[in-house]
């Protein structure tokens, strides 16, 4: 599924971005596009919606997920693989 592939690519690009930016995680997924790490199409899921990206700079953690076919936050969201 395209959504899972995009999530995997994002989960690889996020720490790469941090390596290039003194360990600081990107604020947005768009920053990955600006840095040339991924293409614009990768920051959207299989339903053409932007992925939900949550970053906790204090703890150095992040998550990427799709809201799924219904586009509503729920238990059927697609988390990182």
BELRANOR-V314233 format. One record per backbone hydrogen bond with DSSP energy under -1.0 kcal/mol. NH is the residue of the N-H (numbers start at 0). CO is the residue of the C=O. If there is no record, write none. Layout:
BEGIN
((NH:CO) (NH:CO))
END
This chain:
BEGIN
((4:0) (5:1) (6:2) (7:3) (8:4) (9:5) (10:6) (11:7) (12:8) (13:9) (15:11) (16:12) (17:13) (18:14) (19:15) (22:17) (23:20) (31:28) (33:29) (34:30) (35:32) (36:31) (37:31) (41:38) (42:39) (43:40) (44:48) (47:44) (50:42) (51:64) (53:62) (55:60) (59:55) (60:55) (62:53) (64:51) (65:77) (76:73) (77:65))
END
